[in-house]
Amino acid sequence: MIEALALAIALAMDAFAVALTQGARFRPGLPGAIAIALTFGVFQAVMPLIGWGIGAFALSYVEAFDHWIAFGLLAFLGVRMLGGHVGEEEASHRLTGTALMVAGGATSIDALAAGITLPTLEGVSAWFAVALIGVVTAVMSAGGVALGRVAGDRWGTWAERIGGVILIALGCKILAEHTGFL
């Protein structure tokens, strides 16, 4: 449960950062905030579902080293987020219509890769993890828009970096558990 929540929060950080910047720069009202939150939440739930399907199909072929794959993917995504530029392009334009859909897809590419690791989470239903990722992303994105309206866009990069650290830590935990270090 804690792993699934940590994964959901980490994956939501880039969407949160984009939503935060949207709130600061464009001050969307309630309908705009809801559209951003729902779009990001749906994309962040669908993408790991696709990744999970890929991972579940391939799991029998890679079971002996799946923990290394999970570690590598999560560490790669985490390091990428530490750079603080994951949602930069999406945040620089007002997100409505097609631009919002493109941003939803762009901010959830990491969720596709992370979805491949869902079969490695012990004691957590992949369906539950996918739903949790979507709900956490929607809630954090709505909060990001609201916070951005108040606090400005200077916190977006730090949110992505925190998400990166969480992903790296989760990858290390999976690797440690499966190699007998935990």
Long-range contacts (C-beta under 8 A, 24 or more apart in sequence): 1-123, 1-124, 3-121, 3-122, 3-124, 3-170, 3-173, 4-121, 4-124, 4-128, 4-129, 4-132, 5-132, 5-136, 6-166, 6-169, 6-170, 7-114, 7-121, 7-129, 7-133, 7-167, 7-170, 8-129, 8-132, 8-133, 8-135, 8-136, 8-137, 9-136, 9-140, 9-163, 9-166, 10-78, 10-163, 10-164, 10-166, 10-167, 10-170, 11-44, 11-48, 11-108, 11-110, 11-111, 11-114, 11-133, 11-137, 11-163, 11-167, 12-40, 12-44, 12-133, 12-136, 12-137, 12-140, 12-141, 12-163, 13-81, 13-140, 13-159, 13-160, 13-162, 13-163, 13-164, 13-166, 14-81, 14-86, 14-87, 14-107, 14-110, 14-160, 14-163, 15-40, 15-44, 15-87, 15-107, 15-108, 15-137, 15-140, 15-141, 15-144, 16-137, 16-140, 16-141, 16-143, 16-144, 16-156, 16-159, 16-163, 17-86, 17-87, 17-91, 17-144, 17-155, 17-156, 17-157, 17-159, 17-160, 18-87, 18-90, 18-91, 18-95, 18-103, 18-107, 18-141, 18-144, 18-156, 19-140, 19-141, 19-142, 19-143, 19-144, 19-145, 19-148, 20-144, 20-145, 20-147, 20-148, 20-151, 20-153, 20-155, 20-156, 20-159, 21-87, 21-91, 21-92, 21-148, 21-153, 21-156, 22-91, 22-94, 22-95, 22-144, 22-145, 22-148, 23-144, 23-145, 23-146, 23-147, 23-148, 23-149, 23-150, 23-153, 24-148, 24-149, 24-151, 24-152, 24-153, 25-91, 25-94, 25-148, 25-153, 26-94, 26-95, 27-149, 28-145, 32-96, 32-145, 33-142, 33-145, 33-146, 34-142, 35-96, 35-100, 36-95, 36-100, 36-141, 36-142, 36-145, 37-138, 37-139, 37-141, 37-142, 37-145, 38-138, 39-100, 39-101, 39-103, 39-104, 40-103, 40-104, 40-107, 40-108, 40-137, 40-138, 40-141, 41-134, 41-135, 41-137, 41-138, 41-139, 41-141, 42-104, 42-134, 42-138, 43-104, 43-105, 43-107, 43-108, 43-111, 44-107, 44-108, 44-111, 44-133, 44-134, 44-137, 45-130, 45-131, 45-133, 45-134, 45-135, 45-137, 46-108, 46-134, 47-108, 47-109, 47-111, 47-112, 47-115, 48-111, 48-112, 48-114, 48-115, 48-118, 48-129, 48-130, 48-133, 49-115, 49-130, 50-112, 50-115, 51-111, 51-112, 51-113, 51-114, 51-115, 51-116, 51-117, 51-118, 52-115, 52-116, 52-118, 52-119, 52-126, 52-130, 53-115, 54-115, 54-116, 55-115, 55-116, 55-117, 55-118, 55-119, 55-120, 56-118, 56-119, 56-126, 58-116, 59-119, 66-119, 66-120, 66-178, 67-120, 67-174, 67-175, 67-177, 67-178, 67-179, 68-175, 69-116, 69-117, 70-116, 70-117, 70-120, 70-171, 70-174, 70-175, 71-171, 71-172, 71-174, 71-175, 72-171, 73-113, 73-114, 73-116, 73-117, 73-171, 74-114, 74-117, 74-167, 74-168, 74-170, 74-171, 74-174, 75-167, 75-168, 75-171, 75-172, 76-113, 77-110, 77-113, 77-114, 77-164, 77-167, 78-163, 78-164, 78-165, 78-166, 78-167, 78-168, 78-169, 78-171, 79-164, 79-168, 80-110, 80-164, 81-110, 81-160, 81-161, 81-163, 81-164, 81-167, 82-160, 82-161, 82-164, 82-165, 84-157, 84-158, 84-160, 84-161, 86-110, 86-160, 87-156, 87-160, 91-153, 91-156, 110-167, 114-167, 117-174, 120-174, 120-178, 121-174, 122-177
